[in-house]
Amino acid sequence: MKIGEKIRRLRIQNSLTQEELADRSELTKGFISQLERDLTSPSITTLVDILEGLGTNLQEFFNENIEEKIVFSKDDAFETENEELKYTLNWVIPNAQKNKMEPILIELEPGGRSKEDSPHEGEEFGYVISGSISLYIGSKKYRVRKGESFYYKANSNHYIANEGKTKASVIWVSTPPNF
């Protein structure tokens, strides 16, 4: 956390000049200026005085309530390709591995397949956007076509393959994250 930056934001939110904040905190305008540019650091006592002048306290100031991002664009996605297995993975939610589920968009070229995943705790869901795939769970094979979905407990080896002649696109969600 950049303390000076945050103090500056609070000062502006409170419609105060550097001089007004300095007067309220019994400090100099020069000190407030240096502090806001992170050129100096306040003692705890001085920080308490500044925060009182801003109408807040240490607990509220250091409480890191970061607003949760809800909507993600193409620019947020991260993409990797596996030329050997002929697929592209798009992590459509950045850092989703920290969440309870991890959605990806996987695009399989004809003859492509995902890596085989070992049994793990959790469940998996998929929706075929285009093309068709074969879903392998243990020794069973399931055909899943455009507009169809799949859902299973991940307690057996599993993977998907594109055995068709056109590219297949699948939204695939794993919980807990493991892609």
C-alpha positions as CSV (number, residue, x, y, z in Angstrom):
1,M,0.0,0.0,0.0
2,K,1.3,3.4,-0.9
3,I,0.3,5.5,2.2
4,G,1.0,8.8,0.6
5,E,-1.2,8.0,-2.4
6,K,-4.1,6.9,-0.2
7,I,-3.8,10.0,2.0
8,R,-3.9,12.2,-1.1
9,R,-7.1,10.4,-2.3
10,L,-8.7,10.9,1.1
11,R,-7.7,14.6,1.3
12,I,-9.2,15.2,-2.2
13,Q,-12.4,13.3,-1.2
14,N,-12.7,15.5,1.8
15,S,-12.2,18.6,-0.4
16,L,-9.1,19.7,1.6
17,T,-6.0,21.5,0.3
18,Q,-2.6,20.3,1.5
19,E,-2.4,23.4,3.7
20,E,-5.8,22.7,5.3
21,L,-4.8,19.2,6.1
22,A,-1.5,20.4,7.5
23,D,-3.3,22.9,9.7
24,R,-5.7,20.2,11.0
25,S,-2.8,17.9,11.7
26,E,-0.4,20.5,13.1
27,L,2.1,19.8,10.4
28,T,3.6,21.8,7.5
29,K,2.3,21.9,4.0
30,G,5.7,20.7,2.8
31,F,5.5,17.6,5.0
32,I,2.1,16.7,3.6
33,S,3.3,17.3,0.0
34,Q,6.3,15.0,0.6
35,L,4.1,12.4,2.3
36,E,1.6,12.3,-0.6
37,R,4.5,11.7,-3.0
38,D,5.8,8.9,-0.8
39,L,9.1,10.8,-0.3
40,T,8.8,10.5,3.5
41,S,7.0,8.3,5.9
42,P,5.1,9.5,9.0
43,S,5.5,8.1,12.5
44,I,2.5,6.3,13.8
45,T,1.6,9.3,16.0
46,T,1.8,11.6,13.0
47,L,-0.3,9.2,10.9
48,V,-3.0,9.1,13.6
49,D,-3.1,12.9,13.6
50,I,-3.3,13.1,9.8
51,L,-6.1,10.5,9.7
52,E,-8.0,12.3,12.4
53,G,-7.8,15.4,10.3
54,L,-9.3,13.3,7.4
55,G,-12.1,12.0,9.6
56,T,-10.8,8.4,9.7
57,N,-8.6,6.1,11.9
58,L,-5.9,3.6,11.5
59,Q,-8.2,0.6,11.3
60,E,-10.4,2.1,8.5
61,F,-7.3,3.4,6.7
62,F,-5.5,0.0,6.6
63,N,-8.7,-2.0,5.9
64,E,-8.1,-3.3,2.4
65,N,-11.6,-3.6,1.0
66,I,-10.7,-4.2,-2.6
67,E,-13.8,-4.0,-4.8
68,E,-14.4,-7.4,-6.4
69,K,-14.3,-7.4,-10.1
70,I,-17.5,-8.8,-11.6
71,V,-17.2,-8.3,-15.4
72,F,-14.2,-9.4,-17.4
73,S,-13.2,-8.6,-21.0
74,K,-11.1,-10.3,-23.6
75,D,-8.2,-8.2,-22.4
76,D,-8.4,-9.9,-19.0
77,A,-8.1,-13.4,-20.4
78,F,-4.9,-15.4,-20.6
79,E,-4.2,-17.8,-23.4
80,T,-1.9,-20.7,-23.8
81,E,-1.5,-23.1,-26.7
82,N,-0.4,-26.7,-26.8
83,E,0.6,-27.5,-30.4
84,E,1.3,-31.2,-29.6
85,L,-2.2,-31.9,-28.3
86,K,-3.7,-29.3,-30.7
87,Y,-5.6,-27.1,-28.2
88,T,-5.8,-23.6,-26.9
89,L,-6.8,-22.8,-23.4
90,N,-8.3,-19.4,-22.5
91,W,-8.5,-18.6,-18.8
92,V,-11.5,-16.3,-19.1
93,I,-11.3,-15.2,-15.4
94,P,-7.9,-14.0,-14.3
95,N,-6.4,-15.7,-11.2
96,A,-9.5,-18.0,-11.0
97,Q,-7.3,-20.6,-9.3
98,K,-7.9,-18.7,-6.0
99,N,-11.6,-19.1,-6.4
100,K,-13.8,-22.2,-5.8
101,M,-14.2,-22.8,-9.5
102,E,-12.1,-22.2,-12.6
103,P,-13.8,-21.6,-15.9
104,I,-11.8,-21.9,-19.1
105,L,-12.6,-21.8,-22.8
106,I,-10.8,-24.7,-24.5
107,E,-10.6,-24.8,-28.3
108,L,-9.7,-28.2,-29.8
109,E,-8.5,-28.5,-33.4
110,P,-9.7,-31.7,-35.3
111,G,-7.7,-34.5,-33.7
112,G,-6.9,-32.4,-30.6
113,R,-7.4,-33.4,-27.0
114,S,-7.0,-32.0,-23.6
115,K,-4.4,-33.4,-21.2
116,E,-5.6,-36.3,-19.2
117,D,-6.5,-35.3,-15.7
118,S,-6.0,-37.7,-12.8
119,P,-8.8,-38.3,-10.3
120,H,-9.3,-35.4,-7.9
121,E,-11.7,-34.0,-5.4
122,G,-14.5,-31.9,-7.0
123,E,-16.7,-31.8,-10.0
124,E,-16.5,-30.6,-13.6
125,F,-18.9,-29.0,-16.0
126,G,-18.7,-28.3,-19.6
127,Y,-20.8,-26.7,-22.4
128,V,-20.0,-27.3,-26.1
129,I,-20.3,-24.0,-27.9
130,S,-19.3,-25.3,-31.3
131,G,-18.3,-28.6,-32.9
132,S,-18.5,-31.8,-30.9
133,I,-16.3,-33.7,-28.5
134,S,-15.8,-37.0,-26.9
135,L,-15.6,-37.0,-23.2
136,Y,-13.6,-39.8,-21.6
137,I,-14.2,-40.6,-18.0
138,G,-12.4,-43.7,-16.8
139,S,-13.1,-46.4,-19.4
140,K,-16.3,-44.7,-20.6
141,K,-16.7,-42.5,-23.6
142,Y,-19.5,-40.0,-24.1
143,R,-20.3,-37.9,-27.3
144,V,-21.2,-34.3,-26.5
145,R,-22.4,-32.1,-29.4
146,K,-22.9,-28.3,-29.9
147,G,-25.5,-27.0,-27.4
148,E,-25.1,-30.0,-25.0
149,S,-23.4,-30.0,-21.7
150,F,-21.7,-32.5,-19.3
151,Y,-21.3,-32.7,-15.6
152,Y,-19.4,-35.3,-13.5
153,K,-17.6,-36.0,-10.3
154,A,-13.8,-36.0,-11.1
155,N,-13.1,-39.3,-9.3
156,S,-11.7,-41.0,-12.4
157,N,-9.1,-40.1,-15.1
158,H,-10.8,-37.8,-17.6
159,Y,-10.2,-35.7,-20.7
160,I,-11.9,-34.5,-23.8
161,A,-11.0,-35.0,-27.5
162,N,-12.1,-33.6,-30.8
163,E,-12.6,-36.6,-33.1
164,G,-14.6,-34.5,-35.6
165,K,-13.5,-32.6,-38.7
166,T,-14.1,-29.0,-37.4
167,K,-12.8,-27.1,-34.5
168,A,-14.6,-27.6,-31.2
169,S,-15.0,-24.9,-28.5
170,V,-16.0,-25.8,-24.9
171,I,-16.6,-23.8,-21.8
172,W,-15.2,-26.0,-19.1
173,V,-15.5,-25.3,-15.3
174,S,-13.6,-27.2,-12.7
175,T,-14.1,-27.1,-9.0
176,P,-11.8,-26.9,-7.2
177,P,-9.5,-25.3,-9.8
178,N,-7.0,-27.6,-11.4
179,F,-6.4,-26.6,-15.0
